[in-house]
Amino acid sequence: MKMPLSDLLPTLSKPILRLPRGTGPALVMGSAPNFRLPEGHDGDWALVTVNASQLLAETFGLPVPDIALIRRGILVGDSEQDFYKRDLLKGRQAKHLIVPVWPDVEDKLKAGCRTFNFGYDTLQALTKWQLANIVWRLSGKYHVSRGWHRKISTGVFAITLARFAGFAPVVVSGFSLSQAGHGYDTRNAFRYHVDEDADLLRRMVRRGEPIYAEDRDFAAESGLPLWQGQMR
């Protein structure tokens, strides 16, 4: 008989990230059209980007991301969206590149990065079990993807990962559970995973994680407290 996930995860060791332990505040930057810099943001904040939100960071003069999370399809997929995102990210770089979830050998991941000349200092792929372990440690939720409609988004996992990496506070901007589309183009991309994302964010809030929403609308729909420069 298979062991239930709720019994299995506590037996697994804590995932090890190939990046320095985070300290201080971090901005997690999504791709929604409502991105703004948080109150009090300065050069001491770490930057975490999601997929092609790195393009928005550049328009605000932000540096190379400390952490970039890029979904698997952008690296090796063959859909129109995958080719489009690879073209957007061509020639860019990040200090630490993390790809969830990656079932293949790491050499294939590196080859995927070379196809659009994406550079990095460190590279790490996470298995679905490592992702589930990180989500469980931050939220108490047992989560393993069971299809595209039941998984959390790359963006909300980036929020979770930033906190797991040690950053505090974690302030998120450019996120929405209701607005479609991206801030870097006019494509009206549908927003998936809304229910799973909202549930995970509310669980982390109830556990007292220092995660905040820069945007008032996203704070209301996600349950995250509104960021008002709480470091002061």
Buried (B, 14 or more C-beta within 10 A) or exposed (E): EEEEEEEBBEEEEEBEBEBEEBEEBBBBBBBBBBBEBBEBBEEEBBBBBBBBBBBBBEEEEBEBBBBBBBBBBBBBBEEEEBEBBBEBBEEBBBBBBBBBBBEEEEEEBBEBBEEBEBBBEBBBBBEBBBBBBBBBBBBEBBBBBEEEEEBBBBBBBBBBBBBBBBBBBBBBBBBBBEBEBBBBEEEEEEBEBBEBBBBBBBBBBEEEBBBBBBBEBBBEBBBBBEBEEBEE
